[in-house]
Each structure stands twice: as C-alpha cells, then as structure tokens.
C-alpha cells in the first residue's frame, strides 16, 4: 500500500511520529490499523473540541448530582430527599443522560464519507 501526503501533511505525520519515537511509516501504519480495527475513531478537529466539551460537561453534571445528594443526606431526613431537591436531582440526571447521548452522537461521526 502506498500513501501520499503533501508537504504540510507529511510534516504533521513526521511531528506526530517523532513525539512517539517512531518512523513516519511505522506511525502511519499503526494509525491506519487502529482506524481499520475501530480502536481509533477519527473525528474532525471541531467535533473533537465539541466532544471534549461534552465530556467536561458530563463530569460537571455528575459532580453536581453528587453534591446535591450529599446535601440531602446532611439534612434532617437522610433516608429521603425533600421533594424540591429530588426534582433538582432528577433534572440533573436527565441532563447527564442527554449529554451522554450527545457525546455518543459526536463519536459516531466516524461514518465513512463518500
């Protein structure tokens, strides 16, 4: 198999290979196999930025839910959340689920383009 790159692309490959102490050909071969085996899911730079933001938002939402539950446990009735707090926790969990769905949708961007 022959691969061809313009000078700019080849420099990007050289730099990436150098960061990992590999030859450009070895690095490119490893990346091609990772994509072929669905170990590496290529996404556009913009999609990658969106994906990182979704993951950060998901972490923040989970931390918020944990904090809300801790507040409820610290209250007089540790067995049950007060209704307003229970509603907030339920909405936060729904938000986490929506962020999870959006994250998966961005990750599926790997579909082949014609």
C-alpha positions as a LaTeX table, in Angstrom:
\begin{tabular}{lrrr}
\hline
Residue & $x$ (\AA) & $y$ (\AA) & $z$ (\AA) \\
\hline
Unk1 & 0.00 & 0.00 & 0.00 \\
Unk2 & 1.31 & 3.43 & $-0.89$ \\
Unk3 & 0.36 & 6.56 & 0.99 \\
Unk4 & 0.97 & 10.03 & $-0.31$ \\
Unk5 & 0.94 & 13.34 & 1.53 \\
Unk6 & 1.55 & 16.90 & 0.53 \\
Unk7 & 4.45 & 18.63 & 2.30 \\
Unk8 & 2.25 & 20.06 & 5.07 \\
Unk9 & 0.56 & 16.72 & 5.76 \\
Unk10 & 3.90 & 14.91 & 5.73 \\
Unk11 & 5.31 & 17.37 & 8.28 \\
Unk12 & 2.31 & 16.72 & 10.55 \\
Unk13 & 2.93 & 12.96 & 10.27 \\
Unk14 & 6.66 & 13.44 & 10.95 \\
Unk15 & 5.95 & 15.51 & 14.05 \\
Unk16 & 3.40 & 13.01 & 15.38 \\
Unk17 & 5.76 & 10.11 & 14.74 \\
Unk18 & 8.61 & 11.97 & 16.42 \\
Unk19 & 6.53 & 12.58 & 19.55 \\
Unk20 & 6.19 & 8.80 & 19.88 \\
Unk21 & 9.74 & 7.94 & 18.84 \\
Unk22 & 8.62 & 6.18 & 15.66 \\
Unk23 & 9.39 & 6.45 & 11.97 \\
Unk24 & 6.68 & 8.22 & 9.95 \\
Unk25 & 5.88 & 4.99 & 8.07 \\
Unk26 & 5.54 & 2.96 & 11.28 \\
Unk27 & 3.41 & 5.64 & 12.91 \\
Unk28 & 1.12 & 5.94 & 9.87 \\
Unk29 & 0.78 & 2.15 & 9.66 \\
Unk30 & $-0.20$ & 1.93 & 13.31 \\
Unk31 & $-2.81$ & 4.67 & 12.87 \\
Unk32 & $-4.28$ & 3.03 & 9.76 \\
Unk33 & $-4.62$ & $-0.30$ & 11.60 \\
Unk34 & $-6.19$ & 1.38 & 14.64 \\
Unk35 & $-8.82$ & 3.02 & 12.44 \\
Unk36 & $-9.44$ & $-0.20$ & 10.50 \\
Unk37 & $-9.95$ & $-2.12$ & 13.74 \\
Unk38 & $-12.20$ & 0.61 & 15.19 \\
Unk39 & $-9.74$ & 1.19 & 18.03 \\
Unk40 & $-9.22$ & 4.78 & 16.90 \\
Unk41 & $-12.26$ & 6.79 & 15.85 \\
Unk42 & $-11.23$ & 9.73 & 13.71 \\
Unk43 & $-13.22$ & 12.92 & 14.19 \\
Unk44 & $-12.78$ & 16.39 & 12.80 \\
Unk45 & $-10.99$ & 18.97 & 14.92 \\
Unk46 & $-14.29$ & 20.77 & 15.53 \\
Unk47 & $-16.01$ & 17.54 & 16.53 \\
Unk48 & $-13.10$ & 16.73 & 18.82 \\
Unk49 & $-13.49$ & 20.10 & 20.54 \\
Unk50 & $-17.22$ & 19.51 & 20.92 \\
Unk51 & $-16.59$ & 16.01 & 22.26 \\
Unk52 & $-14.12$ & 17.30 & 24.87 \\
Unk53 & $-16.65$ & 19.93 & 25.95 \\
Unk54 & $-19.42$ & 17.33 & 26.22 \\
Unk55 & $-17.22$ & 15.09 & 28.35 \\
Unk56 & $-16.30$ & 18.02 & 30.62 \\
Unk57 & $-19.99$ & 18.98 & 30.93 \\
Unk58 & $-20.89$ & 15.39 & 31.79 \\
Unk59 & $-18.26$ & 15.32 & 34.56 \\
Unk60 & $-19.55$ & 18.63 & 35.94 \\
Unk61 & $-23.15$ & 17.39 & 35.90 \\
Unk62 & $-22.18$ & 14.18 & 37.73 \\
Unk63 & $-20.34$ & 16.23 & 40.37 \\
Unk64 & $-23.42$ & 18.44 & 40.76 \\
Unk65 & $-25.67$ & 15.41 & 41.27 \\
Unk66 & $-23.24$ & 14.02 & 43.88 \\
Unk67 & $-23.17$ & 17.36 & 45.70 \\
Unk68 & $-26.97$ & 17.58 & 45.71 \\
Unk69 & $-27.26$ & 14.07 & 47.14 \\
Unk70 & $-24.67$ & 14.90 & 49.82 \\
Unk71 & $-26.69$ & 17.97 & 50.83 \\
Unk72 & $-29.80$ & 15.85 & 51.13 \\
Unk73 & $-28.01$ & 13.29 & 53.32 \\
Unk74 & $-26.73$ & 16.07 & 55.59 \\
Unk75 & $-30.31$ & 17.21 & 56.22 \\
Unk76 & $-32.65$ & 16.01 & 58.97 \\
Unk77 & $-34.12$ & 13.17 & 56.91 \\
Unk78 & $-31.21$ & 11.19 & 55.45 \\
Unk79 & $-33.47$ & 8.48 & 54.00 \\
Unk80 & $-35.38$ & 10.66 & 51.52 \\
Unk81 & $-34.61$ & 13.78 & 49.54 \\
Unk82 & $-37.01$ & 16.67 & 50.10 \\
Unk83 & $-39.32$ & 16.98 & 47.10 \\
Unk84 & $-37.71$ & 20.15 & 45.66 \\
Unk85 & $-34.23$ & 18.62 & 45.95 \\
Unk86 & $-35.41$ & 15.32 & 44.50 \\
Unk87 & $-36.79$ & 17.24 & 41.50 \\
Unk88 & $-33.46$ & 19.03 & 41.00 \\
Unk89 & $-31.53$ & 15.74 & 41.20 \\
Unk90 & $-33.94$ & 14.12 & 38.71 \\
Unk91 & $-33.49$ & 17.02 & 36.26 \\
Unk92 & $-29.70$ & 16.86 & 36.67 \\
Unk93 & $-29.74$ & 13.12 & 35.94 \\
Unk94 & $-31.84$ & 13.78 & 32.83 \\
Unk95 & $-29.28$ & 16.37 & 31.74 \\
Unk96 & $-26.47$ & 13.85 & 32.25 \\
Unk97 & $-28.37$ & 11.37 & 30.05 \\
Unk98 & $-28.83$ & 13.99 & 27.31 \\
Unk99 & $-25.12$ & 14.89 & 27.43 \\
Unk100 & $-24.26$ & 11.17 & 27.22 \\
Unk101 & $-26.48$ & 10.81 & 24.13 \\
Unk102 & $-24.92$ & 13.87 & 22.50 \\
Unk103 & $-21.42$ & 12.56 & 23.26 \\
Unk104 & $-22.20$ & 9.22 & 21.59 \\
Unk105 & $-23.69$ & 11.05 & 18.57 \\
Unk106 & $-20.47$ & 13.04 & 18.09 \\
Unk107 & $-18.37$ & 9.88 & 18.48 \\
Unk108 & $-20.39$ & 8.24 & 15.70 \\
Unk109 & $-19.18$ & 10.91 & 13.27 \\
Unk110 & $-16.68$ & 8.32 & 12.11 \\
Unk111 & $-19.04$ & 7.03 & 9.39 \\
Unk112 & $-17.28$ & 6.86 & 6.04 \\
Unk113 & $-17.73$ & 9.82 & 3.73 \\
Unk114 & $-18.14$ & 9.41 & 0.00 \\
\hline
\end{tabular}
